[in-house]
Amino acid sequence: MNFTFRASVSDLMEDIKFIGGFRLGTNLSDNDYLFAFQNFRKRFDWGLTYYRTINHGGVNLVGNGFNQFYNGQFNTNIYQFNGSYPFDEVISLRVTVGYRRDRTIVKPFNITQGQPDQIGLKQPDQLTQYALSRLEYVYDNTINPSQNIWHGLRYKLYMDVNAPLRDTIHSGYTYNFGFDARHYLPIYRNFIWAVRAAADFSWGSQKLIYYLGGVDGWITPKFNAANRPDPDQSYAFQTLAVNLRGFNQNVANGNNAFVMNSELRLPVFTTLMDKPINNAFLRNFQLVQFIDLGTAWNGKYDKWARPGVIYTNNDANNPITVKTKAGGIGPFAGGYGFGARSTILGYFLKLDAGWPMNGIFNGKPIWYFALGLDF
């Protein structure tokens, strides 16, 4: 769990906006900060964003037969410019350029040995710097009659290019091409069928790895650490490929990912009642039935296959690893289930229960409690 706060200030016509926010971890050490300025006064929209995150975890030091884990602190600062030029009411071209600075600080405590030592104390900070860029073509012909309810079609095509700057750890460029298409079909009043298809393909000397599984904005995520990435690829960045409910994060991984989602969204009270509803929880309360399909793979497209789920025990004297094919359809792992959404204290919260496609409600579902709208 964590505490999140976000606030924005704008002028009367909402042509100028200032946005700020922070997220405090339960340990008060793993925190995020955000500040943004956006200018919408003319046809060309532009803005500036500063983002900082601080996280703590383990750092693996390897060399000359030495392989130990130490406590570490990871600081990231991102300075970013964004611009958008609309060609008409539905089509726009968007660009983002930025500078990212990552610093890894090794603490003197040796996790492997369970005690502090001089090796960790003498380790210099590891600094990486990147130039970031993204170009997007966006088509958005949707209307938003109610919260988390849209009608119409929207999609975007995007290309990312990241280059290291004065970096002795990584070398070479990172390329990524992707698309995200969503169609919202009205069924009755605000009752809709929402479908989505999204894919990403990364290449270059330093690729981007995608971890498949889970949902976006998952508050208490569960990660399958037993499914290790193949060592024949070199990765510089990592991210999630979502949504794939019925599985934990990292049911599969690789530099390519493809997901498809289907949701029936029923705003219960606003669909069945004609009277205005003042209570935000009742007005925005929705029931959802979903089906998710997804896959991720590394290297060439001949490795596109159904992901396998890896299970391990925690017995150090008799470790056992079992890999079985994930439930799904064809090359896709699949999950299905039900969920509910609504607004509580100004936040749109989502609760889902997902089962993998290896039977009809076979076993216990995986529960997902998340923040955020849409998929």
RAUR-V848778 format. One record per run of one state. SS is the DSSP state (hx for helix, st for strand, lp for the rest). FROM is the first residue (numbers start at 1). TO is the last residue. If there is no record, write none. Layout:
[[SS FROM TO] [SS FROM TO]]
This chain:
[[lp 1 1] [st 2 10] [lp 11 15] [st 16 25] [lp 26 30] [st 31 39] [lp 40 43] [st 44 63] [lp 64 65] [st 66 86] [lp 87 90] [st 91 110] [lp 111 114] [st 115 116] [lp 117 117] [hx 118 122] [lp 123 125] [st 126 146] [lp 147 148] [st 149 164] [lp 165 172] [st 173 188] [lp 189 190] [st 191 204] [lp 205 206] [st 207 212] [lp 213 213] [st 214 214] [lp 215 217] [st 218 218] [lp 219 222] [st 223 223] [lp 224 234] [st 235 241] [lp 242 243] [st 244 244] [lp 245 248] [st 249 249] [lp 250 251] [st 252 254] [lp 255 255] [st 256 267] [hx 268 272] [lp 273 279] [hx 280 283] [lp 284 285] [st 286 297] [lp 298 300] [hx 301 303] [lp 304 307] [st 308 312] [lp 313 320] [st 321 325] [lp 326 327] [st 328 329] [lp 330 331] [st 332 344] [lp 345 346] [st 347 356] [lp 357 365] [st 366 371] [lp 372 375]]
